[in-house]
Structure formats: C-alpha cells, structure tokens
C-alpha cells in the first residue's frame, strides 16, 4: 500500500488494517519515498524481549548524572546562556 502524509491523518484505519494483513505501507511526502511502515514480526512481547536484550539498552544506567531523569532533562533543556 502507498500512503501520503495526508493519508496518514485521514485514512489511518485503512493503514492499520493493511498492517494487520501483514502488508507494508510506503510513506510518500511531496511525491518522494520517505519511509516504510512494516508490521511487527512476532507481536509486542517478542519485540520487547528483543529490545531488552539489545546491548545498548541500559548503557548509561550506572551514570550518576542520570540517576534522577527529571533533573537530567531539566539540565538539558536549560538555556546555555542568559540574555
């Protein structure tokens, strides 16, 4: 199935049904291919297990500056220079 960005907004039920039928959806933007939506291979549980077993998952779990995630995000969003 092919879908434009506008189709994603207006025809989402059709796109989801195509994914349930194990079909892929090619996304177009201004007439050019931008991406492909593909259905999950084994369901949500299988993909979650794959994610948790990935070596990059939890890579920074021991870093002290990320012990409090809310404070870490606030530091990242803080303005660098005062005007």
Biotite code that builds the C-alpha atoms (Angstrom):
import biotite.structure as struc

atoms = struc.array([
    struc.Atom([0.000, 0.000, 0.000], chain_id="A", res_id=1, res_name="UNK", atom_name="CA", element="C"),
    struc.Atom([1.141, 3.542, -0.668], chain_id="A", res_id=2, res_name="UNK", atom_name="CA", element="C"),
    struc.Atom([0.138, 6.469, 1.535], chain_id="A", res_id=3, res_name="UNK", atom_name="CA", element="C"),
    struc.Atom([0.920, 10.148, 1.666], chain_id="A", res_id=4, res_name="UNK", atom_name="CA", element="C"),
    struc.Atom([1.326, 12.189, 4.805], chain_id="A", res_id=5, res_name="UNK", atom_name="CA", element="C"),
    struc.Atom([-2.262, 13.367, 4.400], chain_id="A", res_id=6, res_name="UNK", atom_name="CA", element="C"),
    struc.Atom([-3.426, 9.747, 4.106], chain_id="A", res_id=7, res_name="UNK", atom_name="CA", element="C"),
    struc.Atom([-1.806, 9.025, 7.466], chain_id="A", res_id=8, res_name="UNK", atom_name="CA", element="C"),
    struc.Atom([-4.123, 11.587, 9.024], chain_id="A", res_id=9, res_name="UNK", atom_name="CA", element="C"),
    struc.Atom([-7.296, 10.803, 7.119], chain_id="A", res_id=10, res_name="UNK", atom_name="CA", element="C"),
    struc.Atom([-7.089, 7.069, 6.422], chain_id="A", res_id=11, res_name="UNK", atom_name="CA", element="C"),
    struc.Atom([-5.346, 5.663, 9.484], chain_id="A", res_id=12, res_name="UNK", atom_name="CA", element="C"),
    struc.Atom([-7.897, 2.811, 9.947], chain_id="A", res_id=13, res_name="UNK", atom_name="CA", element="C"),
    struc.Atom([-7.142, 1.584, 6.398], chain_id="A", res_id=14, res_name="UNK", atom_name="CA", element="C"),
    struc.Atom([-3.413, 1.769, 7.025], chain_id="A", res_id=15, res_name="UNK", atom_name="CA", element="C"),
    struc.Atom([-3.738, -0.154, 10.290], chain_id="A", res_id=16, res_name="UNK", atom_name="CA", element="C"),
    struc.Atom([-5.816, -2.833, 8.540], chain_id="A", res_id=17, res_name="UNK", atom_name="CA", element="C"),
    struc.Atom([-3.097, -3.182, 5.891], chain_id="A", res_id=18, res_name="UNK", atom_name="CA", element="C"),
    struc.Atom([-0.539, -3.708, 8.653], chain_id="A", res_id=19, res_name="UNK", atom_name="CA", element="C"),
    struc.Atom([-2.792, -6.301, 10.310], chain_id="A", res_id=20, res_name="UNK", atom_name="CA", element="C"),
    struc.Atom([-2.870, -8.178, 6.994], chain_id="A", res_id=21, res_name="UNK", atom_name="CA", element="C"),
    struc.Atom([0.967, -8.275, 7.245], chain_id="A", res_id=22, res_name="UNK", atom_name="CA", element="C"),
    struc.Atom([1.411, -5.755, 4.424], chain_id="A", res_id=23, res_name="UNK", atom_name="CA", element="C"),
    struc.Atom([3.890, -2.909, 4.263], chain_id="A", res_id=24, res_name="UNK", atom_name="CA", element="C"),
    struc.Atom([2.947, 0.738, 3.755], chain_id="A", res_id=25, res_name="UNK", atom_name="CA", element="C"),
    struc.Atom([5.225, 3.053, 1.772], chain_id="A", res_id=26, res_name="UNK", atom_name="CA", element="C"),
    struc.Atom([5.046, 6.657, 3.005], chain_id="A", res_id=27, res_name="UNK", atom_name="CA", element="C"),
    struc.Atom([5.329, 9.473, 0.456], chain_id="A", res_id=28, res_name="UNK", atom_name="CA", element="C"),
    struc.Atom([5.982, 13.144, 1.059], chain_id="A", res_id=29, res_name="UNK", atom_name="CA", element="C"),
    struc.Atom([5.715, 15.533, -1.871], chain_id="A", res_id=30, res_name="UNK", atom_name="CA", element="C"),
    struc.Atom([5.806, 12.603, -4.272], chain_id="A", res_id=31, res_name="UNK", atom_name="CA", element="C"),
    struc.Atom([9.015, 11.049, -2.955], chain_id="A", res_id=32, res_name="UNK", atom_name="CA", element="C"),
    struc.Atom([9.504, 7.928, -0.843], chain_id="A", res_id=33, res_name="UNK", atom_name="CA", element="C"),
    struc.Atom([10.232, 8.844, 2.770], chain_id="A", res_id=34, res_name="UNK", atom_name="CA", element="C"),
    struc.Atom([9.808, 5.619, 4.704], chain_id="A", res_id=35, res_name="UNK", atom_name="CA", element="C"),
    struc.Atom([8.190, 2.234, 5.090], chain_id="A", res_id=36, res_name="UNK", atom_name="CA", element="C"),
    struc.Atom([5.844, 1.042, 7.821], chain_id="A", res_id=37, res_name="UNK", atom_name="CA", element="C"),
    struc.Atom([6.115, -2.692, 8.361], chain_id="A", res_id=38, res_name="UNK", atom_name="CA", element="C"),
    struc.Atom([4.179, -4.893, 10.776], chain_id="A", res_id=39, res_name="UNK", atom_name="CA", element="C"),
    struc.Atom([5.861, -6.335, 13.844], chain_id="A", res_id=40, res_name="UNK", atom_name="CA", element="C"),
    struc.Atom([7.195, -9.799, 13.180], chain_id="A", res_id=41, res_name="UNK", atom_name="CA", element="C"),
    struc.Atom([6.281, -11.636, 16.358], chain_id="A", res_id=42, res_name="UNK", atom_name="CA", element="C"),
    struc.Atom([3.987, -9.381, 18.324], chain_id="A", res_id=43, res_name="UNK", atom_name="CA", element="C"),
    struc.Atom([4.627, -6.845, 21.034], chain_id="A", res_id=44, res_name="UNK", atom_name="CA", element="C"),
    struc.Atom([6.113, -9.262, 23.558], chain_id="A", res_id=45, res_name="UNK", atom_name="CA", element="C"),
    struc.Atom([8.720, -10.581, 21.131], chain_id="A", res_id=46, res_name="UNK", atom_name="CA", element="C"),
    struc.Atom([9.845, -7.106, 20.103], chain_id="A", res_id=47, res_name="UNK", atom_name="CA", element="C"),
    struc.Atom([10.069, -6.022, 23.758], chain_id="A", res_id=48, res_name="UNK", atom_name="CA", element="C"),
    struc.Atom([12.302, -9.004, 24.518], chain_id="A", res_id=49, res_name="UNK", atom_name="CA", element="C"),
    struc.Atom([14.477, -8.084, 21.540], chain_id="A", res_id=50, res_name="UNK", atom_name="CA", element="C"),
    struc.Atom([14.731, -4.528, 22.832], chain_id="A", res_id=51, res_name="UNK", atom_name="CA", element="C"),
    struc.Atom([15.667, -5.580, 26.355], chain_id="A", res_id=52, res_name="UNK", atom_name="CA", element="C"),
    struc.Atom([18.345, -7.964, 25.100], chain_id="A", res_id=53, res_name="UNK", atom_name="CA", element="C"),
    struc.Atom([19.967, -5.295, 22.922], chain_id="A", res_id=54, res_name="UNK", atom_name="CA", element="C"),
    struc.Atom([23.454, -4.372, 24.217], chain_id="A", res_id=55, res_name="UNK", atom_name="CA", element="C"),
    struc.Atom([22.669, -0.642, 24.020], chain_id="A", res_id=56, res_name="UNK", atom_name="CA", element="C"),
    struc.Atom([19.685, -0.958, 26.397], chain_id="A", res_id=57, res_name="UNK", atom_name="CA", element="C"),
    struc.Atom([20.674, 0.375, 29.810], chain_id="A", res_id=58, res_name="UNK", atom_name="CA", element="C"),
    struc.Atom([24.017, 1.612, 28.524], chain_id="A", res_id=59, res_name="UNK", atom_name="CA", element="C"),
    struc.Atom([24.064, 4.608, 30.873], chain_id="A", res_id=60, res_name="UNK", atom_name="CA", element="C"),
    struc.Atom([22.220, 3.088, 33.843], chain_id="A", res_id=61, res_name="UNK", atom_name="CA", element="C"),
    struc.Atom([25.261, 3.485, 36.127], chain_id="A", res_id=62, res_name="UNK", atom_name="CA", element="C"),
    struc.Atom([25.956, 7.142, 35.332], chain_id="A", res_id=63, res_name="UNK", atom_name="CA", element="C"),
    struc.Atom([25.344, 9.361, 38.349], chain_id="A", res_id=64, res_name="UNK", atom_name="CA", element="C"),
    struc.Atom([24.159, 12.403, 36.382], chain_id="A", res_id=65, res_name="UNK", atom_name="CA", element="C"),
    struc.Atom([21.220, 10.335, 35.060], chain_id="A", res_id=66, res_name="UNK", atom_name="CA", element="C"),
    struc.Atom([20.168, 8.870, 38.413], chain_id="A", res_id=67, res_name="UNK", atom_name="CA", element="C"),
    struc.Atom([17.348, 11.442, 38.534], chain_id="A", res_id=68, res_name="UNK", atom_name="CA", element="C"),
    struc.Atom([15.938, 11.528, 34.968], chain_id="A", res_id=69, res_name="UNK", atom_name="CA", element="C"),
    struc.Atom([13.714, 14.558, 35.584], chain_id="A", res_id=70, res_name="UNK", atom_name="CA", element="C"),
    struc.Atom([16.651, 16.657, 36.771], chain_id="A", res_id=71, res_name="UNK", atom_name="CA", element="C"),
    struc.Atom([18.776, 15.439, 33.850], chain_id="A", res_id=72, res_name="UNK", atom_name="CA", element="C"),
    struc.Atom([16.140, 16.528, 31.332], chain_id="A", res_id=73, res_name="UNK", atom_name="CA", element="C"),
    struc.Atom([15.811, 19.904, 33.038], chain_id="A", res_id=74, res_name="UNK", atom_name="CA", element="C"),
    struc.Atom([19.579, 20.382, 32.794], chain_id="A", res_id=75, res_name="UNK", atom_name="CA", element="C"),
    struc.Atom([19.498, 19.513, 29.093], chain_id="A", res_id=76, res_name="UNK", atom_name="CA", element="C"),
    struc.Atom([16.653, 21.928, 28.411], chain_id="A", res_id=77, res_name="UNK", atom_name="CA", element="C"),
    struc.Atom([18.157, 24.768, 30.456], chain_id="A", res_id=78, res_name="UNK", atom_name="CA", element="C"),
    struc.Atom([19.310, 27.714, 28.430], chain_id="A", res_id=79, res_name="UNK", atom_name="CA", element="C"),
    struc.Atom([23.019, 27.761, 27.969], chain_id="A", res_id=80, res_name="UNK", atom_name="CA", element="C"),
    struc.Atom([23.488, 31.494, 28.162], chain_id="A", res_id=81, res_name="UNK", atom_name="CA", element="C"),
    struc.Atom([21.380, 34.060, 29.961], chain_id="A", res_id=82, res_name="UNK", atom_name="CA", element="C"),
    struc.Atom([20.324, 37.033, 27.868], chain_id="A", res_id=83, res_name="UNK", atom_name="CA", element="C"),
])
